[in-house]
């Protein structure tokens, strides 16, 4: 398998995962931000818009835009990990954030 195929699979997986969580499972996000995280509605909406925008950037052919999307996702996932630590969630709930950080870092490395 070539690097190009691997990076395409990773970009598609990351973008699909973010779309699934922020669109398909949006009711769960609303509940988490309100009840678990105790964050305001505007922050939830800003986070979602930013994550979906960064996910879309991964699918553009321009590598610079892809890298901006990757850095945005990494930044947001670092804050997600910090939020899980702040509210003392078990590590199981933190795994998706850590996994996305890892996948994005791998893509940055592969993009050169």
C-alpha positions as YAML, in Angstrom:
chain: A
units: angstrom
residues:
- id: 1
  name: UNK
  ca: [0.00, 0.00, 0.00]
- id: 2
  name: UNK
  ca: [1.38, 3.40, -0.95]
- id: 3
  name: UNK
  ca: [1.67, 6.39, 1.37]
- id: 4
  name: UNK
  ca: [-0.95, 8.21, -0.72]
- id: 5
  name: UNK
  ca: [-3.51, 5.46, -0.12]
- id: 6
  name: UNK
  ca: [-2.69, 5.35, 3.60]
- id: 7
  name: UNK
  ca: [-3.06, 9.13, 3.97]
- id: 8
  name: UNK
  ca: [-6.35, 9.09, 2.05]
- id: 9
  name: UNK
  ca: [-7.69, 6.37, 4.34]
- id: 10
  name: UNK
  ca: [-6.56, 8.28, 7.47]
- id: 11
  name: UNK
  ca: [-8.04, 11.59, 6.27]
- id: 12
  name: UNK
  ca: [-11.32, 9.92, 5.40]
- id: 13
  name: UNK
  ca: [-11.47, 8.09, 8.74]
- id: 14
  name: UNK
  ca: [-10.78, 11.25, 10.75]
- id: 15
  name: UNK
  ca: [-13.29, 13.36, 8.80]
- id: 16
  name: UNK
  ca: [-15.93, 10.62, 9.00]
- id: 17
  name: UNK
  ca: [-15.45, 10.17, 12.75]
- id: 18
  name: UNK
  ca: [-15.84, 13.89, 13.41]
- id: 19
  name: UNK
  ca: [-18.89, 14.09, 11.14]
- id: 20
  name: UNK
  ca: [-20.46, 11.10, 12.90]
- id: 21
  name: UNK
  ca: [-19.94, 12.54, 16.39]
- id: 22
  name: UNK
  ca: [-20.94, 16.13, 15.58]
- id: 23
  name: UNK
  ca: [-23.84, 15.43, 13.21]
- id: 24
  name: UNK
  ca: [-25.23, 11.93, 13.73]
- id: 25
  name: UNK
  ca: [-24.68, 11.90, 17.51]
- id: 26
  name: UNK
  ca: [-25.31, 15.63, 18.05]
- id: 27
  name: UNK
  ca: [-27.92, 15.02, 20.79]
- id: 28
  name: UNK
  ca: [-25.21, 13.26, 22.81]
- id: 29
  name: UNK
  ca: [-22.88, 16.24, 22.30]
- id: 30
  name: UNK
  ca: [-25.57, 18.64, 23.54]
- id: 31
  name: UNK
  ca: [-26.03, 16.53, 26.69]
- id: 32
  name: UNK
  ca: [-22.29, 16.18, 27.35]
- id: 33
  name: UNK
  ca: [-21.54, 19.88, 26.96]
- id: 34
  name: UNK
  ca: [-24.46, 20.86, 29.20]
- id: 35
  name: UNK
  ca: [-24.51, 18.18, 31.90]
- id: 36
  name: UNK
  ca: [-21.00, 16.71, 32.01]
- id: 37
  name: UNK
  ca: [-18.71, 19.53, 30.91]
- id: 38
  name: UNK
  ca: [-20.94, 22.42, 32.05]
- id: 39
  name: UNK
  ca: [-19.81, 24.48, 29.07]
- id: 40
  name: UNK
  ca: [-22.00, 27.17, 27.47]
- id: 41
  name: UNK
  ca: [-24.00, 26.60, 24.30]
- id: 42
  name: UNK
  ca: [-21.90, 29.07, 22.30]
- id: 43
  name: UNK
  ca: [-18.72, 27.10, 23.09]
- id: 44
  name: UNK
  ca: [-20.34, 23.84, 21.99]
- id: 45
  name: UNK
  ca: [-21.45, 25.42, 18.72]
- id: 46
  name: UNK
  ca: [-18.07, 27.06, 18.10]
- id: 47
  name: UNK
  ca: [-16.31, 23.77, 18.82]
- id: 48
  name: UNK
  ca: [-18.57, 21.87, 16.44]
- id: 49
  name: UNK
  ca: [-18.24, 24.39, 13.63]
- id: 50
  name: UNK
  ca: [-14.47, 24.44, 14.04]
- id: 51
  name: UNK
  ca: [-14.16, 20.63, 14.13]
- id: 52
  name: UNK
  ca: [-16.35, 20.16, 11.07]
- id: 53
  name: UNK
  ca: [-14.46, 22.90, 9.20]
- id: 54
  name: UNK
  ca: [-11.12, 21.29, 10.06]
- id: 55
  name: UNK
  ca: [-12.48, 17.89, 8.99]
- id: 56
  name: UNK
  ca: [-13.56, 19.38, 5.64]
- id: 57
  name: UNK
  ca: [-10.09, 20.88, 5.16]
- id: 58
  name: UNK
  ca: [-8.62, 17.37, 5.33]
- id: 59
  name: UNK
  ca: [-10.51, 16.47, 2.17]
- id: 60
  name: UNK
  ca: [-9.13, 19.36, 0.06]
- id: 61
  name: UNK
  ca: [-6.31, 18.53, -2.35]
- id: 62
  name: UNK
  ca: [-4.17, 21.40, -1.02]
- id: 63
  name: UNK
  ca: [-1.69, 20.01, 1.52]
- id: 64
  name: UNK
  ca: [-1.33, 23.36, 3.30]
- id: 65
  name: UNK
  ca: [-5.07, 23.43, 4.00]
- id: 66
  name: UNK
  ca: [-4.95, 19.80, 5.13]
- id: 67
  name: UNK
  ca: [-2.18, 20.64, 7.59]
- id: 68
  name: UNK
  ca: [-4.18, 23.59, 8.94]
- id: 69
  name: UNK
  ca: [-7.12, 21.21, 9.45]
- id: 70
  name: UNK
  ca: [-4.87, 18.69, 11.20]
- id: 71
  name: UNK
  ca: [-3.40, 21.32, 13.51]
- id: 72
  name: UNK
  ca: [-6.89, 22.58, 14.33]
- id: 73
  name: UNK
  ca: [-8.12, 19.08, 15.18]
- id: 74
  name: UNK
  ca: [-5.02, 18.39, 17.29]
- id: 75
  name: UNK
  ca: [-5.57, 21.63, 19.22]
- id: 76
  name: UNK
  ca: [-9.24, 20.88, 19.83]
- id: 77
  name: UNK
  ca: [-8.49, 17.29, 20.88]
- id: 78
  name: UNK
  ca: [-5.87, 18.50, 23.38]
- id: 79
  name: UNK
  ca: [-8.57, 20.66, 24.94]
- id: 80
  name: UNK
  ca: [-10.93, 17.68, 24.88]
- id: 81
  name: UNK
  ca: [-8.38, 15.59, 26.80]
- id: 82
  name: UNK
  ca: [-7.93, 18.43, 29.31]
- id: 83
  name: UNK
  ca: [-11.70, 18.64, 29.72]
- id: 84
  name: UNK
  ca: [-11.93, 14.90, 30.42]
- id: 85
  name: UNK
  ca: [-9.15, 15.27, 33.00]
- id: 86
  name: UNK
  ca: [-10.86, 18.32, 34.55]
- id: 87
  name: UNK
  ca: [-14.13, 16.47, 35.10]
- id: 88
  name: UNK
  ca: [-12.29, 13.30, 36.17]
- id: 89
  name: UNK
  ca: [-13.70, 11.03, 33.45]
- id: 90
  name: UNK
  ca: [-12.23, 7.57, 33.29]
- id: 91
  name: UNK
  ca: [-9.58, 6.99, 30.65]
- id: 92
  name: UNK
  ca: [-12.03, 5.06, 28.47]
- id: 93
  name: UNK
  ca: [-13.88, 8.29, 27.64]
- id: 94
  name: UNK
  ca: [-10.59, 10.00, 26.77]
- id: 95
  name: UNK
  ca: [-9.44, 7.35, 24.29]
- id: 96
  name: UNK
  ca: [-11.23, 8.84, 21.22]
- id: 97
  name: UNK
  ca: [-9.53, 12.22, 21.75]
- id: 98
  name: UNK
  ca: [-6.11, 10.62, 22.20]
- id: 99
  name: UNK
  ca: [-6.70, 8.42, 19.14]
- id: 100
  name: UNK
  ca: [-7.60, 11.43, 16.97]
- id: 101
  name: UNK
  ca: [-4.51, 13.31, 18.17]
- id: 102
  name: UNK
  ca: [-2.39, 10.27, 17.26]
- id: 103
  name: UNK
  ca: [-3.95, 9.88, 13.81]
- id: 104
  name: UNK
  ca: [-3.55, 13.59, 13.06]
- id: 105
  name: UNK
  ca: [0.10, 13.56, 14.17]
- id: 106
  name: UNK
  ca: [0.71, 10.51, 11.97]
- id: 107
  name: UNK
  ca: [-0.82, 12.35, 9.00]
- id: 108
  name: UNK
  ca: [1.28, 15.45, 9.64]
- id: 109
  name: UNK
  ca: [4.36, 13.23, 9.66]
- id: 110
  name: UNK
  ca: [3.31, 11.45, 6.46]
- id: 111
  name: UNK
  ca: [2.51, 14.76, 4.75]
- id: 112
  name: UNK
  ca: [6.09, 15.80, 5.40]
...
